[in-house]
Amino acid sequence: MKPVLCFICWCSLFFSIPAFAGPPYDTDDPEPVDFHHREFYCSSIGSEREGTSMGTAPHAEVNYGVLPDVGSRIEN
């Protein structure tokens, strides 16, 4: 079993696809929340097309600014 595990680890190290990170960020909330401020969103979505319906149940998102000056650190 050990040779198989070594082979899998070797393959994952040398044949992995690199991930690139950086702007533009693809998020629903690109602006950070100000220090000690809160944001609260409620939403839901639904659609119907050709007799097929889909959607989400009502959901909520809560954001809180934990760190000071996050927006200025991102821009620099």
PyMOL commands that set and color helices and strands:
alter all, ss='L'
color gray80, all
select helices_A, chain A and resi 2-14+70-75
alter helices_A, ss='H'
color red, helices_A
select strands_A, chain A and resi 38-43+46-49+52-55+59-64
alter strands_A, ss='S'
color yellow, strands_A
deselect
rebuild
show_as cartoon
